[in-house]
């Protein structure tokens, strides 16, 4: 794993830096494999990045879009990660509908939806039993509780190692989420983190040792590159030793 932590002046600087990293990964993937796969994060922080990607002139037919997690609501619900990304990016460009791979949220039982999406990923990536695909980029954020995707502290989803997709739990509300082994197969992972309220969680997540059950973002130790992009508010009081590249 190659870990790099950068503290940038503000959210717009994070957007610009993350755009550079995404575009570099895209060019690499197209040159090596002829297609680019990316898993999106929800929340307000990445929305300007999606708007910036939408303004690029890209070979949309070679780009495949996934989501790292999803709230268990319809796509037209205000809380939907899919809905946000469609409004900010996907509905504004000529990407083929078949290249958009949303997490299903229409089953009565979220566990059935998780299994359904797992089969969709297995078919797309042509996986055998027990195999995990390597997405080119996975975008992530963290909560002030140390969660990432829908891997929340002290929940069953943290222990799942044999599946691509599982059901997360946020205060009794189901979510569908990538498992940590699936995330960790990514060639590049980019965390986008803003706000002073994330400082305590970051201290525990970036520390050499710590509790992954309490701070689930510690589980993210990928095979490839790991980028932490922090704004000034999130990074200004952190111990400089946490920024050491690995």
C-alpha positions, 0 to 999 in steps of 0.5 A: 500500500502507498498512503499519502496524506495532503492538507489542502486550503479548502474544499475547492482545492480538494475538488481540484486535487481529486479531479487530477487524481481521478483523471490520471487514473482514468488515463492509466486505466484506458491505456492499460485495460480500455475501460475505467471503473469508479465507485462513488461516495455519497454526501455533500463533499464529493458533489462538486467533484462530480460536477467538475467531472461532468464538465470534462470531455471524456470517452463516456462509453468507456467509463463504468460507474458504481457506488460504494454504498447506498441508503435504502431509498428510491433513486428519486429520494433526496437522500439517495447517493445515486440520485445526487450523482445523477443530478450532478454528473451522470444526467448531464453527459452522454454516458450509456445507461448500461455503464451506470451500475446503481445499487438496487433498493427495491427489494422488501429485504435489503439482504436480497438487494445486496445479493442481487448487486453482488451477482451484478458485480460478479457478472460485470467483472466476470468473477469466479467464486471467492474472487474480488474485482479491482476497481480503478478508483473508489471515492470515500469519505468519513463521518465524525464517528470514523465510519466510511461507506456504510461500514459503521462502528460496532456493526456486523458489516465490519466482519464480512470478508467473504462477500463483495456486498453486505447490509450496513446499519445506521441507527437501525436503518439499512444501507447497502455497502461494499465490504472492506475486502472489495474496497481494498482491492481498488487500484486507487482509493481517495478519501475526501475529508472536510471539517474540524469535526473530523479531527478526532476520528482522523487521529485514530484512523491514521494512527499506526495502531488502533481499533478498527471496530470503533474506527472502521475507516482503519479497515481500508488498507488497499493493495494500491494507492491510498490518498487522504485529501483533507481541508485545512479545518480537518487537518490543521491540528493533526500530529504531523507524524500522521502525514508520513507517506507509507 
